[in-house]
Amino acid sequence: MTPSALPGQPHLAYRDHELCLEQVRLADLALTHGTPLFVYSKAAMLAALAAYQRGFQGRKALICYAMKANSNLAVLQLFAQAGCGFDIVSGGELQRVLAAGGDVKKVIFSGVGKTRAEMRQALAAGIACFNVESEAELEVLNQVALDLGVRAPVSIRVNPNVDPQTHPYISTGLKGSKFGVAHERTVATYQRAAALQGLHVVGIDCHIGSQITQELPYLDAVDRMLDLVQDIEAAGIPLQHLDFGGGLGIDYNGDTPPAADALWRLLLAKLDARGFGQRQLMIEPGRSLVGNAGVCLTQVLYLKPGETKNFCIVDAAMNDLPRPAMYQAFHQIVPLAQKPAPEPATSWEVVGPVCESGDWIGHDRALALQPGDLLAVLSAGAYCMSMASNYNTRGRAAEVLVDQGRCCVIRERESAQDCFALEHLPDPA
Ligand code: LLP
């Protein structure tokens, strides 16, 4: 029987009515490793990366994977081996890059609240660039670098005041957001940076938001940033690299973001037209590299039909999949086994066991269900496991990487003991 692929999910297909990632039957993984379980396809991640690489063919470009999207060491290793750098936002993420064998000279450090200790750690490691987010941070970084007797490579994150037309919590490039330096303050901030002995100005960056599904906000942001580059360089401060951040959306539910290569062909045409096409370029994609490469498998515990709503209680919860509760995000939910003669589907509220009404995974889903059925929550490769918590003393799920039929557990399931391993009872008085 020919496999039937799922829309927007080229690496997932039903083969003989069983949902497979690459060639692997997901139900087998659920039975072997238990649920909830995250499963990722290496081929899907590399295919997503290849779209960017095609877009940048013949250009000087470094793809710095925004590892906050999914920071499992095995995921970092595969991107490092494919030539990527990393966009980090903490000293902890830097340690992950080192543990995964990433090249520290391809690491850029973003974030509005870098501590002095993190700055020291990153300077000692020799990262490529600090993406500085405020004038106050610039002064502290200068001090830290002078104390260490080094010069810190810096780029200033500019806030282009462009609306990315996405969820307000993941919109970052508008006035009034905590991120970046205001457009009007940018040249003055660069002049200050250039005057500080502990700093070496190397670039400029911006990042306007996440899950962006349209081209226009990017085109506007590029224009606004290039205007600034001209002003900064006219003030005698040369910039070696231009970093356009991340943010490209994925298809969660019929969304139609541009493909990475198509988007970059468009943006590069603009850069060429304005004479910047041969500069060193950087980008910081996260979600678009991993989001649709992963699923979260979960089992139906109980069905609880009711007068106004039917609840389907599954063993994954908001601690595993925080995006619905946090951003009202939509993730497709599909059965691992297509039933031969479809039973009439009922509309279900798919919810987890956590003691919060906000613990939901999908509203109003038409599914034919029995207790014990296995389901897959799709598009779970980005910002799920990396945002998971131990709320309700639920150990975090295990993770498996599929690579052409080989399956490798890349993170063990946490036990209850793991959840409280760092806690102590006070000594008796
Ligand atoms: N660069 C910077 C400076 C960022 O702040 C981010 C994401 C990225 C790059 C990567 O953006 P991406 O390509 O993944 O859109 N937890 C939210 C998303 C938060 C994004 C935070 N910053 C969610 O689940 O939708």
Boltz pocket constraint, residues with backbone or C-beta under 6 A from the ligand:
constraints:
  - pocket:
      binder: B
      contacts: [[A, 66], [A, 69], [A, 87], [A, 110], [A, 111], [A, 169], [A, 170], [A, 207], [A, 209], [A, 210], [A, 211], [A, 245], [A, 246], [A, 247], [A, 248], [A, 284], [A, 285], [A, 286], [A, 287], [A, 288], [A, 323], [A, 327], [A, 382], [A, 383], [A, 387]]
      max_distance: 6.0
